[in-house]
Amino acid sequence: MEFIRQVLDRVGDKWSLLIIVGLEDGPLRYTDLQRNVPGISQRMLSLTLRQLQEDGLVTRTAYAEVPPRVEYALTPLSRSLHEIVKQLFVWAADHHEEIRAHRARAAETAAASR
């Protein structure tokens, strides 16, 4: 059970999910990927990419060019995960207004009880 929790923690992390979605159309360079994942810092992008690589979810390909070029891509393992992640994003898009309304009501209730 511990290992399953660790895997879910990794793939359920918001940055991991956004990176997996960001790579859905094919390999990207670091700066292009950072542009596709709004709000992520360079440090967090580097750390998350390294972790996703360690888990076999992302590949890193360095090309011997001047200037050097590095691309990141989804692996077959992460392609199967991508379908699940995509469904989660669709669900969030379909229900964000309803969730926003619930949050507003909860905030009003909390404010009224103070």
BAMITOR-476560 format. One record per residue: z, x, y of N, C-alpha, C, O in turn; chain. Coordinates in Angstrom, 1 decimal. Each point is the difference from the previous one (the first is absolute). Layout:
{{Z,X,Y},{Z,X,Y},{Z,X,Y},{Z,X,Y},'A'}
...
//
This chain:
{{0.0,0.8,-1.2},{0.0,-0.8,1.2},{0.0,0.9,1.3},{-0.6,-0.4,1.0},'A'}
{{1.3,1.5,-1.1},{0.1,0.8,1.2},{-1.4,0.5,0.4},{-0.3,0.0,1.2},'A'}
{{-0.5,0.4,-2.2},{-1.3,0.5,0.4},{-0.9,-1.1,0.6},{-0.8,0.3,0.9},'A'}
{{0.9,-1.5,-1.5},{-0.8,-1.1,0.6},{0.4,-0.3,1.4},{-0.8,-0.2,0.9},'A'}
{{2.1,0.3,-0.6},{0.5,-0.2,1.4},{-0.6,1.1,0.9},{-0.4,-0.3,1.1},'A'}
{{0.3,1.5,-1.6},{-0.5,1.1,0.8},{-1.5,-0.2,0.3},{-0.5,0.3,1.1},'A'}
{{-0.2,-0.7,-2.1},{-1.5,-0.3,0.2},{-0.1,-1.1,1.0},{-0.9,0.1,0.9},'A'}
{{1.6,-1.2,-1.1},{-0.1,-1.1,1.0},{0.4,0.4,1.4},{-0.6,-0.5,1.0},'A'}
{{1.6,1.4,-0.9},{0.4,0.5,1.3},{-1.2,0.7,0.6},{-0.2,-0.1,1.2},'A'}
{{-0.5,0.9,-2.0},{-1.1,0.8,0.6},{-1.1,-0.9,0.4},{-0.5,0.1,1.1},'A'}
{{0.0,-0.9,-2.0},{-1.2,-0.8,0.3},{0.3,-1.2,0.9},{-0.9,-0.5,0.6},'A'}
{{2.2,0.1,-0.5},{0.4,-1.0,0.9},{0.3,0.4,1.4},{0.2,-0.8,0.9},'A'}
{{-0.2,2.1,-0.7},{0.3,0.6,1.3},{-1.2,-0.5,1.0},{-1.1,0.1,-0.4},'A'}
{{1.5,-0.4,1.6},{-1.0,-0.6,0.9},{-1.1,1.0,0.3},{-1.2,-0.4,0.1},'A'}
{{1.5,1.7,0.0},{-1.1,1.0,0.2},{-0.9,0.2,-1.2},{-1.2,0.1,0.2},'A'}
{{1.8,-0.1,-1.3},{-0.8,0.1,-1.3},{-1.0,-1.2,0.0},{-1.2,0.2,-0.3},'A'}
{{1.7,-1.4,0.5},{-0.9,-1.2,-0.1},{-1.1,0.1,1.1},{-1.2,-0.2,-0.3},'A'}
{{1.5,0.7,1.5},{-1.0,0.0,1.0},{-1.0,1.2,-0.2},{-1.2,-0.2,0.3},'A'}
{{1.6,1.3,-0.9},{-0.9,1.0,-0.4},{-0.9,-0.4,-1.1},{-1.2,0.3,0.1},'A'}
{{1.7,-1.0,-1.1},{-0.8,-0.5,-1.1},{-1.1,-0.9,0.6},{-1.2,0.0,-0.4},'A'}
{{1.6,-0.9,1.2},{-1.0,-0.9,0.6},{-1.0,0.7,0.9},{-1.2,-0.3,0.1},'A'}
{{1.7,1.3,0.6},{-0.8,0.8,0.9},{-1.1,0.8,-0.7},{-1.0,0.3,0.6},'A'}
{{1.2,0.0,-1.9},{-0.9,0.8,-0.8},{-0.9,-0.9,-0.8},{-0.8,0.5,-0.8},'A'}
{{0.9,-1.8,1.0},{-0.8,-0.9,-0.9},{-1.5,0.2,0.1},{-0.7,-0.2,-1.0},'A'}
{{0.2,0.6,2.1},{-1.5,0.1,0.1},{-0.5,1.4,-0.3},{-1.2,0.2,0.1},'A'}
{{2.1,0.7,-0.6},{-0.5,1.3,-0.4},{0.8,1.1,0.6},{0.9,-0.3,0.8},'A'}
{{-1.2,1.5,-1.1},{0.7,1.2,0.5},{0.0,0.1,1.5},{-0.9,-0.4,0.7},'A'}
{{2.1,0.9,-0.2},{0.1,0.2,1.5},{0.6,1.3,0.2},{0.8,0.5,-0.8},'A'}
{{-1.1,0.1,2.0},{0.7,1.2,0.5},{1.3,-0.4,0.5},{0.2,-1.2,0.3},'A'}
{{0.7,2.1,-0.1},{1.4,-0.2,0.4},{0.0,-0.8,1.3},{0.7,-1.0,0.1},'A'}
{{-1.5,1.5,0.9},{0.1,-0.7,1.3},{-0.6,-1.4,0.0},{0.5,-0.9,0.7},'A'}
{{-1.5,0.7,-1.5},{-0.6,-1.4,-0.2},{1.0,-0.9,-0.6},{0.2,-1.1,0.3},'A'}
{{0.5,1.7,-1.3},{1.1,-0.8,-0.7},{1.1,-0.4,0.9},{0.5,-1.1,0.0},'A'}
{{-0.1,2.1,0.8},{1.1,-0.2,1.0},{-0.4,-1.1,1.0},{0.8,-0.8,0.4},'A'}
{{-2.1,0.8,0.0},{-0.5,-1.0,0.9},{0.0,-1.4,-0.7},{0.3,-1.0,0.7},'A'}
{{-0.5,0.9,-2.0},{0.0,-1.2,-0.7},{1.4,-0.6,-0.3},{0.1,-1.1,-0.5},'A'}
{{0.9,2.0,0.7},{1.4,-0.5,-0.4},{0.8,0.1,1.4},{0.6,1.0,0.3},'A'}
{{-0.7,-2.1,0.4},{0.7,0.0,1.3},{1.5,0.2,-0.1},{0.7,-0.6,-0.8},'A'}
{{-0.2,1.4,1.7},{1.4,0.3,0.1},{0.6,1.1,-0.8},{1.2,0.3,0.1},'A'}
{{-2.0,0.2,-1.0},{0.5,1.1,-0.9},{0.0,1.3,0.7},{-1.0,0.4,0.7},'A'}
{{2.0,0.4,-0.8},{0.1,1.3,0.6},{-0.7,1.0,-0.9},{-0.3,-0.3,-1.2},'A'}
{{-0.1,1.5,1.7},{-0.6,1.0,-0.8},{0.9,0.4,-1.1},{-0.4,0.2,-1.2},'A'}
{{1.7,0.0,1.5},{1.0,0.4,-1.1},{0.0,-1.0,-1.1},{0.0,0.3,-1.2},'A'}
{{0.1,-1.6,1.6},{0.1,-1.1,-1.1},{-1.3,-0.1,-0.7},{0.1,-0.3,-1.3},'A'}
{{-1.2,0.4,1.9},{-1.3,0.0,-0.7},{-0.1,1.1,-1.0},{-0.4,-0.2,-1.2},'A'}
{{0.8,1.4,1.6},{-0.1,1.2,-0.9},{1.0,-0.2,-1.2},{-0.4,0.3,-1.1},'A'}
{{1.6,-0.7,1.4},{1.0,-0.2,-1.0},{-0.5,-1.1,-1.0},{0.1,0.2,-1.2},'A'}
{{-0.6,-1.3,1.7},{-0.4,-1.1,-0.9},{-1.2,0.4,-0.8},{-0.1,-0.4,-1.2},'A'}
{{-0.9,1.1,1.8},{-1.1,0.4,-0.8},{0.4,1.0,-1.1},{-0.5,-0.1,-1.1},'A'}
{{1.4,0.9,1.4},{0.5,1.0,-1.0},{0.6,-0.8,-1.2},{-0.2,0.3,-1.1},'A'}
{{1.1,-1.3,1.5},{0.6,-0.8,-1.1},{-1.0,-0.8,-0.8},{0.1,-0.1,-1.2},'A'}
{{-1.1,-0.4,1.9},{-1.0,-0.8,-0.7},{-0.8,0.9,-0.9},{-0.4,-0.4,-1.1},'A'}
{{0.1,1.6,1.5},{-0.6,1.0,-0.8},{0.8,0.3,-1.3},{-0.6,0.1,-1.1},'A'}
{{1.9,0.2,1.3},{0.9,0.3,-1.1},{0.0,-1.1,-1.0},{0.1,0.3,-1.2},'A'}
{{-0.3,-1.5,1.6},{0.0,-1.2,-0.9},{-1.3,-0.3,-0.6},{-0.2,-0.9,-0.8},'A'}
{{-0.9,1.7,1.2},{-1.3,-0.2,-0.5},{-0.7,-1.2,0.6},{-0.9,-0.6,-0.6},'A'}
{{1.3,0.2,1.8},{-0.6,-1.2,0.7},{-1.0,0.4,1.0},{-0.8,-0.8,0.4},'A'}
{{0.8,2.0,0.1},{-0.9,0.5,1.0},{-0.5,1.4,-0.4},{0.8,0.8,-0.5},'A'}
{{-2.0,-0.5,0.7},{-0.5,1.3,-0.2},{-0.3,0.7,1.4},{-0.3,-0.7,1.0},'A'}
{{0.5,2.0,-1.0},{-0.3,0.8,1.2},{-1.0,1.0,-0.4},{0.1,0.8,-0.9},'A'}
{{-1.3,-0.8,1.6},{-1.1,0.9,-0.3},{-0.2,0.8,1.2},{-0.3,-0.5,1.1},'A'}
{{0.4,1.8,-1.2},{-0.2,1.0,1.1},{-1.4,0.6,-0.2},{-0.3,0.5,-1.1},'A'}
{{-0.5,-0.5,2.1},{-1.4,0.5,-0.1},{0.0,1.4,0.7},{0.6,0.2,1.1},'A'}
{{-1.2,0.8,-1.7},{-0.1,1.3,0.6},{-1.1,0.0,1.1},{-1.1,0.5,-0.2},'A'}
{{1.5,-1.0,1.3},{-0.9,0.0,1.2},{0.7,0.5,1.2},{1.2,0.2,0.0},'A'}
{{-2.0,0.1,1.0},{0.5,0.4,1.3},{-0.4,-1.0,1.0},{-1.2,-0.2,0.3},'A'}
{{2.2,-0.5,0.3},{1.4,0.0,-0.2},{0.3,-0.7,-1.4},{-0.8,-0.7,-0.5},'A'}
{{2.0,1.0,0.0},{0.3,-0.6,-1.3},{0.0,-1.5,0.1},{0.4,-0.6,1.0},'A'}
{{-0.8,0.0,-2.1},{0.0,-1.5,-0.1},{0.9,-0.4,-1.2},{-0.2,0.5,-1.1},'A'}
{{1.1,-1.5,1.3},{0.8,-0.5,-1.1},{-0.2,-1.5,0.0},{0.1,-0.6,1.1},'A'}
{{-0.3,0.0,-2.3},{-0.1,-1.4,-0.1},{1.0,-0.6,-1.0},{0.3,0.7,-1.0},'A'}
{{0.1,-1.9,1.3},{1.0,-0.7,-0.9},{-0.7,-1.2,-0.6},{-0.8,-0.7,0.8},'A'}
{{1.0,0.4,-2.0},{-0.6,-1.2,-0.7},{0.9,-0.6,-1.0},{0.9,0.6,-0.5},'A'}
{{-1.2,-1.8,0.2},{0.8,-0.7,-1.0},{-0.5,0.5,-1.4},{-1.1,0.4,-0.2},'A'}
{{2.1,-0.5,-0.7},{-0.3,0.4,-1.4},{-0.3,-1.3,-0.8},{0.3,-1.1,0.5},'A'}
{{-0.8,1.2,-1.7},{-0.1,-1.3,-0.8},{1.3,-0.7,-0.2},{0.0,-1.2,0.0},'A'}
{{1.1,2.0,-0.1},{1.3,-0.6,-0.1},{0.4,-0.9,1.2},{0.4,-1.1,-0.1},'A'}
{{-0.7,1.7,1.3},{0.3,-0.8,1.2},{-1.0,-1.1,0.3},{0.3,-0.9,0.7},'A'}
{{-1.5,1.0,-1.2},{-0.9,-1.1,0.1},{0.5,-1.3,-0.6},{-0.2,-1.1,0.5},'A'}
{{0.8,1.3,-1.7},{0.6,-1.2,-0.6},{1.2,-0.5,0.8},{0.2,-1.2,0.1},'A'}
{{0.6,2.1,0.5},{1.0,-0.5,0.9},{-0.5,-0.6,1.3},{0.6,-0.9,0.6},'A'}
{{-1.8,1.4,-0.1},{-0.6,-0.5,1.2},{-0.2,-1.5,0.0},{0.2,-0.7,1.0},'A'}
{{-0.6,0.2,-2.2},{-0.2,-1.4,-0.1},{1.2,-0.8,0.3},{0.0,-1.1,0.6},'A'}
{{1.2,1.6,-1.1},{1.2,-0.7,0.2},{0.5,0.1,1.4},{0.4,-1.0,0.6},'A'}
{{-0.6,2.2,0.0},{0.3,0.2,1.4},{-0.8,-0.9,0.9},{0.5,-0.6,1.0},'A'}
{{-1.8,0.5,-1.3},{-0.9,-0.9,0.8},{0.5,-1.4,0.0},{0.0,-0.7,1.0},'A'}
{{0.4,0.2,-2.2},{0.5,-1.4,-0.1},{1.3,-0.2,0.8},{0.1,-1.0,0.7},'A'}
{{0.7,2.1,-0.6},{1.2,-0.1,0.8},{-0.3,-0.1,1.5},{0.6,-0.7,0.7},'A'}
{{-1.6,1.5,-0.3},{-0.5,0.0,1.4},{-0.6,-1.4,0.4},{0.3,-0.5,1.0},'A'}
{{-1.0,-0.1,-1.9},{-0.6,-1.3,0.2},{1.1,-1.0,0.1},{0.0,-0.9,0.9},'A'}
{{1.0,0.9,-1.8},{1.1,-0.9,0.1},{0.7,0.1,1.3},{0.4,-1.0,0.7},'A'}
{{-0.1,2.3,-0.2},{0.7,0.2,1.2},{-0.8,-0.6,1.2},{0.5,-0.6,0.9},'A'}
{{-1.8,0.8,-0.9},{-0.9,-0.5,1.0},{0.0,-1.5,0.0},{0.0,-0.7,1.1},'A'}
{{0.0,0.1,-2.3},{0.0,-1.5,-0.1},{1.3,-0.6,0.5},{0.0,-1.2,0.4},'A'}
{{1.1,1.9,-0.5},{1.3,-0.6,0.2},{0.8,0.6,1.2},{1.1,-0.4,0.2},'A'}
{{-1.7,1.2,0.5},{0.7,0.7,1.1},{0.5,-1.0,1.1},{1.1,0.2,0.5},'A'}
{{-1.9,-1.2,-0.2},{0.5,-1.0,1.0},{1.2,-0.7,-0.5},{0.9,-0.3,0.8},'A'}
{{-0.9,-0.1,-2.0},{1.1,-0.8,-0.6},{1.3,0.9,0.0},{1.1,-0.5,0.3},'A'}
{{-1.3,1.7,-0.7},{1.2,1.0,0.0},{0.5,0.2,1.4},{1.2,0.1,0.2},'A'}
{{-2.1,0.1,0.7},{0.4,0.2,1.4},{0.8,-1.2,0.5},{1.0,0.1,0.7},'A'}
{{-1.4,-1.4,-1.1},{0.7,-1.2,0.5},{1.4,0.0,-0.7},{1.0,-0.3,0.7},'A'}
{{-0.9,0.7,-1.9},{1.3,0.0,-0.7},{0.9,1.1,0.7},{1.2,-0.3,0.2},'A'}
{{-1.7,1.4,0.1},{0.8,1.0,0.7},{0.5,-0.5,1.4},{1.1,0.3,0.4},'A'}
{{-2.0,-1.0,0.3},{0.4,-0.5,1.3},{1.1,-1.0,-0.1},{1.0,0.0,0.7},'A'}
{{-1.1,-0.9,-1.7},{1.1,-1.0,-0.3},{1.3,0.7,-0.4},{1.1,-0.4,0.5},'A'}
{{-1.2,1.4,-1.3},{1.2,0.8,-0.4},{0.6,0.7,1.2},{1.3,0.0,0.1},'A'}
{{-2.1,0.5,0.8},{0.6,0.7,1.2},{0.6,-1.0,0.9},{1.1,0.2,0.6},'A'}
{{-1.7,-1.4,-0.5},{0.6,-1.1,0.9},{1.4,-0.4,-0.6},{0.9,-0.3,0.7},'A'}
{{-0.9,0.1,-2.0},{1.2,-0.4,-0.7},{1.1,1.0,0.2},{1.2,-0.3,0.3},'A'}
{{-1.5,1.6,-0.5},{0.9,1.1,0.2},{0.6,0.1,1.5},{1.1,0.2,0.2},'A'}
{{-2.1,-0.5,0.7},{0.4,0.1,1.4},{0.9,-1.2,0.4},{1.0,0.1,0.7},'A'}
{{-1.2,-1.2,-1.3},{0.8,-1.2,0.3},{1.4,0.1,-0.6},{0.9,-0.6,0.5},'A'}
{{-0.8,1.3,-1.6},{1.3,0.1,-0.7},{0.9,1.1,0.6},{1.1,0.2,-0.4},'A'}
{{-1.6,0.5,1.4},{0.8,1.1,0.6},{0.9,-0.6,1.1},{0.8,0.8,0.6},'A'}
//
